[in-house]
Every structure is written in C-alpha cells, then in structure tokens.
Amino acid sequence: MSLRVVLAGADDGDVAAALDDAGADVRRVDGIATRKSLAAAGIETADVFLLTDMDDATAISVAKDANADVRVVTYATDSLPEFARAQADLALDPALFSPALVAEELVGE
C-alpha cells in the first residue's frame, strides 16, 4: 500500500509531484487547513501530514486530534511556532532538502 500524504499549504517547490513520482498518494487541502478541509483530504487515514505554511501551524493539533498516529512533517523556510514543535515529527527546510530528497525520505521508510 502506498504512503498516504495530506499536504496543506503552498507547494512552490513541487514536493507533491516528487512524492507522487515516488509512489505516494498525495491529497491536497483546499484553502486553509481546518477540521473540515483536513477531513475532506483524508487526514483520518493519512500516514503523513505535510505542512508548508507555518501560518497554518494550528492545523497540526487538529490533524493529530483526527489521527493520533499521523506523522507531522513541516517543509518550509519559516520556523515552526513554539506551540507546535512538540507535535511535529520532522521539520525540513526547502533550502537544504530538495523535494526529491523529501520524497525519498518519506516514501522510502
């Protein structure tokens, strides 16, 4: 079964395409990541919640509430706010990690 990823935020670096190329099932959150939009994207059965916009960091706790086992990965140049750090599993900077490397890391596990 392929890795199920819910992606919230802009995808300026095309990490969704890299994940798709690596065989992941990527679902996008439409607009702001709310309980409703996360549910519509399939957060309850996702393996990874990938957040690219730290202005939406409150969505991490919403995602974890809907799926306690979801792995939270941030992929952004901005810092993760202090209140959300304890719930994030991995924070990656696009300046240091290419989309292909992120896909390899996540899908290859």
C-alpha positions in Angstrom: 0.0 0.0 0.0 1.3 3.4 -0.9 2.1 6.2 1.6 -0.9 8.4 2.1 0.1 12.1 2.5 -2.2 15.1 3.2 -0.5 18.3 2.1 -1.5 21.7 3.4 -0.1 25.0 2.2 1.5 26.2 -0.9 3.7 23.9 -2.9 6.1 26.2 -4.5 8.9 23.6 -4.7 6.6 20.8 -6.2 7.1 18.4 -3.3 3.7 16.9 -4.1 4.9 16.0 -7.6 8.1 14.4 -6.1 6.0 12.4 -3.6 3.6 11.3 -6.4 6.6 10.3 -8.6 7.9 8.2 -5.6 4.6 6.4 -5.4 2.8 8.3 -2.6 -0.9 9.0 -2.6 -1.0 12.8 -2.1 -4.1 14.6 -1.2 -4.3 18.4 -1.1 -6.1 20.5 1.5 -8.2 23.1 -0.2 -7.7 26.6 1.3 -7.0 26.9 5.0 -6.4 23.7 6.9 -9.4 23.4 9.1 -11.0 20.3 10.7 -13.4 20.1 7.7 -10.8 20.6 5.0 -8.4 18.1 6.6 -11.2 15.5 6.9 -12.1 16.1 3.2 -8.5 15.4 2.3 -8.5 12.2 4.3 -6.5 13.1 7.4 -8.1 10.2 9.4 -6.3 7.6 7.3 -3.2 9.6 6.3 0.3 8.4 7.2 1.8 11.9 6.9 0.5 15.4 7.3 2.9 17.7 5.4 2.6 21.3 6.2 4.3 24.0 4.1 2.8 27.2 5.6 3.7 27.9 9.2 0.9 30.5 9.4 -1.3 27.4 9.4 0.6 25.6 12.3 -2.5 25.3 14.4 -3.6 22.7 11.9 -1.0 20.3 13.4 -3.0 19.9 16.6 -6.2 19.5 14.5 -4.6 16.8 12.4 -3.2 15.0 15.4 -6.7 15.1 17.1 -8.2 13.5 14.0 -5.4 10.9 13.6 -3.1 10.4 16.6 -0.8 8.3 14.5 -0.2 10.7 11.6 3.4 11.7 11.2 3.7 15.5 11.0 6.3 16.9 8.7 6.9 20.6 8.0 8.6 21.7 4.8 9.0 25.5 5.0 11.7 28.2 5.3 9.8 29.8 8.2 10.3 28.5 11.7 7.7 26.2 13.3 6.0 28.2 16.1 6.9 27.1 19.7 3.4 25.8 20.5 3.5 23.3 17.6 7.1 22.0 18.0 6.2 19.2 20.3 3.7 17.7 17.9 5.9 17.8 14.8 7.9 14.8 13.9 10.2 16.3 11.3 11.0 19.9 10.2 12.7 20.3 6.8 14.0 23.5 5.2 13.5 23.6 1.4 16.8 25.4 1.1 18.5 22.3 2.5 16.3 19.4 1.3 15.1 19.1 -2.3 11.6 17.8 -3.0 13.1 14.6 -4.4 15.1 14.0 -1.2 11.9 14.6 0.9 10.0 12.1 -1.1 12.8 9.6 -0.9 13.0 10.0 2.9 9.2 9.7 3.4 8.3 7.1 0.9 11.5 5.0 1.4 10.8 4.4 5.1 
